[in-house]
């Protein structure tokens, strides 16, 4: 069930120069987390100057228990749902942007290509597709630093009493104030309204979207619906503009049963 709730900040919060901080709780294997990504992108484009953001990987505990029950014998053939979450933390050791690229590519593999992202060999393939250093990724995947980062995410999940993903916890710059926890998936307008209320109901300065070329340099793969939402245009208009980029050999088109994706060439 979706709910709006309160969360109390603690020592897990970090200092930021922006007036708000968002903790975004995701499970890489959850389809709703893919949908939330599109909303977050639009928030970043329009209001990113108001907030910093941290992705927190929240994996169901039964996955962890199952992982502990089976000994790892052949790493290359290893397959388990929790590996996807560990892989995201390993990718983040190559930088925040690298981690975000890996997470989005992983979700593409899972939800659009229906690949088995619980497989270690597939995760290595995703790392290469995400332009990560593959040798560094393999080393980090097995490192104590990745294990500690993953444990930290689980600690934050427990600390903020997150029992549903996706969830977002909004904090303002006053660390003594309670945060607002939004459990489940809502429309863009709900998150926009929460930000405005937490910033004192002042008129927010909405930034214009970048050009289409700049947008795809930032987010290399996008759906027609997502592009239409960012530019506040119809999907038909968005598709016409995207087709022009295909003709200019700047984008490739990927047609799926339920949607069309456009990816940087």
N, C-alpha and C positions, 0 to 999 in steps of 0.2 A: 504493500500500500504506500502511495506517495504521501509525504508529510513534510511540513515545515516545522522545524524544531530549533532549539537553542543548543549551542555548544560552548563550552568554556575554554578559552585559550589557556595553554600552559607552556611549559618550557619547549614544546615542539615548534612553536612559532618562531619565525625568523624576522629580523628587522628589515624594513624596506623603506625606500625614499618615497614610494607612492602611497596615496592615502588608503588603499585597500590591498588586502592579500586574499587570494582564493586558493583553497586546498581542494583539488579535484580528485575524487576517489574513483578509480577505474579498475575493472577486471578486463584484461585484454580479450578474454573469450566471451564477453557479454555483448550481444548485438546492440543493446541500447547505448552502450558506451561509444560505439561508432556514431550513432545519431547525435550524441552529445558533442562529439568532436566538431561537427559542422557548426553547432551553436557557439561553441567556444571560439572558433575561428572568427566568426562575425563579431563577437564581443571584443576580441583582440584588435580587430581592424578598426572598429568604431570607438572603443573606449579603453584600449590598451594603455593609454597614458594615465589612467586612473588606478590600475591594479597590476600587481605582480601575481604570478601563479606558480603553483607547484603541483605536479601530478603525483599522486600517491597510489601505488599498486596494491589493491586489496583483493587477495585471493581467499576463497573459501577454505576454512580450516580442514575440511575433510580431504581436500586435495593435498594439503601438507601431510596429513596423517598417512594417506596412501603412499606418498612419496617416501616417507620414512620406513614404510613396511617392506619395500622392495629394494634389495641391495643393487647398487650400480655395478654392473659387470662389464658391459660393452658400451662405452659412452656414445659411440657413433650410431648405435642402434637404439639408444635410449629414447623412450617416448612416455611422456606424462604431462597432464594438464598444467601442473605448476611450473614446468620448464619455461613456458611462455612469459610468465611474470619475472622469473629469474633473468631471462634473456633481456627484457626491457631494462632492468637495473644494470646489467652488464653493458648494454649499449650506451646508457647515460654516462658511463665513465669516460666516454669519448666526447662528452660535451652535451649540454642540454638540447641543442638543435639536433644532434645526432640521435639522441634518445627519442625525441619526438618523431623524427623521420622513421626510425625503426618501429615505433609503436604503430604509426599509421600504416606502414607497409605490412606489418604483421596482421593488422585488421583487414587489409585488402586481401591478403592471402587466405584468411579464414572465411570472411563473409562474401567475397566476390569471386575468388577462385576455388573456394571450398578445399583448400589444402589443409593438411594435418599439421597445424602449428604447434602441436604438443611434441613433435618429433625434433630431436636435436639436429638432424641433418637438414631439415627444412628451415630451422632457425638460422643455421649457417648460411643457407641460400638467401634468406631475408636480409641478413647482415650485409652480404655482398650487394644485393639489390639496393640497399639503403646507403650505399657508398661508405660503409664503415671499413676500417682496417680489419680484415678477416682474422689475421693472426692475433691481433690485439683483442678482438672480441672473444676468440676461443680461450685466450689466457684469462681474460677478465671473467668469463662465464664461470670458471672454476676457482676464482680468487676469493680470499677472505673479505675483500672490500665489497664485492657484490653481495656476499652473504650478509654482511653487516647492513648494507643499504636496504636490502629486502627486509631484514628484521626490523629496521627503523620504520619502514612503511607499515609493517604489521603493528608496531607499537603505536604509531600515530592513529591507525584505524581503531584500535582498542581505546586509546586515550579520548578520542572524539566520539566514541560510541557509534561508529558507523556500522549499520547492520544491513544496508542495502546499497547496491551499486547500479548505476552511477549515483554519486552524491557530490554536492559542493558545499563547503563551509566558507561563508563570507566573514571576514574580519575587517574592521576599520582600523585606523591608525592608533586608536586608543586601546592598548592591550588589556586594560582593565575591563573593557566592555565585553559583553557576551557576543559571540558570533551567531550568525544565522545559518542553520543547517538545512539544506534543501535535499531531501532524499527522493530519489527517483528522477524521472525525466519530465521536464516541462517545456513550454514554448519559450521562444527567445524573449518575448515580451515580459515574462515572469522574472527572468534573471535581470533584465534591464530595469524593471521596477524595483527590485530588491537593491540593486546598486544605487539607484537614485535615492531611495529612502535612507540607506545607510550613509550616504554622503550629505544628508541633511535636506533632502528634497529640493536641492538646487538644480537649475537647468544644466544638464550635462552637455559638455561640448563634444558633439559627435564629429569624429574625423571622417572625411570622405574616403571612399575606397581607392586603392591604387589602380593603376591601369591594369588591363587584363594580362599583359605581358609580365608586369611586376607581380601580380597575384600568383601566377604559376611559377615564378621563381621562388616564391615564398612557400607555396603549397603545390607540390608538383602534380598531384592527382586530385581532381575534383569532379563532383557530379553536376549535371545541368541544373538540378534543383538548388544546389548550394550556391552556384554562381548567380542564379537568378535572385536568390535571397540577399546576397551581399550587395548587389547593385539595385535591388528593389525594382526589378523588371520582370516581365513574364518569362516563363520557361521557353516559350517560342522565340522571343527576342534574344534570350541568352543563347539558345541553340544556333541562331543565325550568326551571332558574333563569334561563337566558338568554331563554327564551320569555316569562317573566314581564316581563322588561325590555322586550321588544318590545311587549307589551300596554300597558305603562306609557309607550310611545312614547319610550323612552330609547335603544333600539338598533334597528338595521335588520338583517335577516337576508339573507345572500347565499348562495344554494344553488349549489354547483358540482358537477361530476360525481363528484369523489372526496372532497369535504369540504364542511363548512358554515362560513361565516365570519359573524362578528357585528361590526358597526361602529357607532361612536357616531353617534347621530342629529344 
